[in-house]
């Protein structure tokens, strides 16, 4: 019997899962409201070490010109948390992790800044 916590497989590069697509809709609303000037899904890779890279789910430019890297998670695995922390130490961007909150709890996004 397979565990419910195991991923079913990675999507192809450039293809969003349901949580990422929902977050893109959230970013679109923020763009309409004037808070976000630009965003792009999987915009770039950041080198962390030899043969080790971090690719944020979304690159986001806020209306004040600040560039953020947004990571969308259903749940965290240890290696992903380590990578975002290392990326935040090495690169001059604001790193944001978001997790979808259940609809029964009111929905929305839990935000963690690195």
C-alpha positions, -999 to +999 in steps of 0.1 A: +000+000+000+014+034-010+016+062+015-007+092+009+024+115+016+044+103-014+044+125-045+029+110-076+057+123-097+071+157-108+054+176-135+074+188-166+093+220-163+070+249-170+038+230-160+020+241-128+003+218-103-031+228-089-017+246-059+007+267-081-022+275-105-043+287-076-014+308-064-010+323-099-047+334-097-039+351-064-009+369-080-031+380-109-055+396-084-026+413-066-015+426-100-050+440-108-049+456-074-016+473-082+005+455-056+024+434-082+039+448-114+052+415-128+053+378-121+065+347-140+063+310-133+098+292-129+116+323-142+152+313-134+176+290-115+199+302-087+232+283-082+237+273-046+268+251-050+284+229-076+256+209-092+231+223-068+204+248-079+172+264-066+144+273-089+117+294-073+081+287-084+074+324-091+095+355-096+075+385-085+082+422-088+062+444-064+050+479-072+079+493-051+104+475-073+113+448-048+120+414-064+107+383-045+111+346-051+079+328-041+078+291-033+044+273-033+042+242-011+015+217-001+040+205+026+077+209+032+104+183+027+137+190+045+158+195+014+135+221+000+135+241+032+174+240+033+176+251-003+154+282+002+173+291+033+207+288+015+193+308-015+181+336+009+216+338+024+233+339-010+211+361-032+197+396-028+160+387-032+132+384-007+122+348-004+086+339+004+071+305+010+033+301+007+011+272+017-026+269+009-048+270+039-078+246+039-111+261+028-127+249+060-102+273+078-112+302+056-088+295+027-061+319+017-023+315+021+000+310+050+031+331+043+067+325+056+095+349+049+132+338+047 
